[in-house]
Amino acid sequence: MIEDPEFLTVDDVLELHRDQIERYGGDPGIRDRGLIEAAVAMPRQSFGGQFLHVDLFEMAAAYAFHLAGSQAFLDGNKRVGLAVETGRSGRSWDRCEWTERPYLGH
């Protein structure tokens, strides 16, 4: 378990969204700031003094799932979720290849 993780802020996510829209295009609008706030809060959740997401990989996945799924931005929701997940978990998309093979499930 990670002791004292550095969590993202809403401002961090808004800046990342702005960057993604500038790089790849799309509508820069926000549909619902409250959904962004809720998504950013998910990895911080704990019970009994223990984080519900026990390591950086689970926390990164929580960011990705909730940011992409909430559809809080008018455009770029999945891009923001993926950018946060890859940045927080330490994975890399260099040359469009994973540094480790992701589990895709069945």
N, C-alpha and C positions, 0 to 999 in steps of 0.2 A: 504494500500500500504506500502511496505517495504521502509524505508528511504535510507539505505546505505548497501546493501547486499554485502557479501564477495563472489566474483565470483571465479570460478575455472580458473586455467591457463592451457595452453597446457601442461606444465610440470606436473601438477597434473594429468591430464588425461593419459599422457604417463606412469607415475608411476603406476596408477591404472591398466592400461592395462598390464604392466609388471607383477604386482602382480597376476592378473587373469590368465595369461598364465602360470606362475609358479605354481599356485595352481591347475589348472584344465587342463593344457595342451593346445597345439595348436601352430600355427606358430606365432612367435613374430614380424613378419615383418609389415612394414607400407606401404600401397598402395599409399597414397597421404596425406602428412602432411598438405597441404592447406585445405583439407576437414575437418581435425581435427580442424584447426584454425577457420574455418568458423562455425563449430558446437559449439565450445566453445564460440564464439562471440554472438551467437543467444540470449541467455538470457539477454545480456547487451543492446539489442536494445531498443531505446526509440524514442518517437515522442512528440514534444511539452513539453519536460521536464518530461514526464511520461514514465515509463517502459512499454513496450508492454505486458510483462508477469508481472502481478501486485502483485504476492505473491510468496513465496518460492515454493509452490506446482507447480505453472505454470512454474516457472523457472526450477525446477527439471525436469518437463515433457519435456520442450524444450531441455534440455541437452540430456535426454534419446532418444527422437525422432530423433534429428539430429545426435547424435553419432551413434546410431544403424542404422539409415537409410542411412547415407553417405557411409557406407562400406569402411571407410578409412584405417582400419587395415586389414591384410590378414586373421586374425582369431580373434574371441572374441568380435566382434562389439556389439552384443546384450548383452553380459555379461557386457561389460563396460557401456553401456547405462543403464542397470538395476542397476548396482552397484552405478553409479552416482545418479540416480533417488532416490533410496532408502536412500542413504546417505544424500542427500540434502533435501529431504522432511521430514526426521525424521521417516520414516516408517521402519519396521523391518521384516526380514525374519526368525526370530527365530522359530525353529522347523518347518520351511516351511509353516508358517501360517502368514497371514497379521495381523497387530495389528488393522487394520480397513479393512472393505470389499471394494475392489476396484470396480469401476464402469466399466463394460465390454461393455456396449452399446448393440445395436441390429442391 
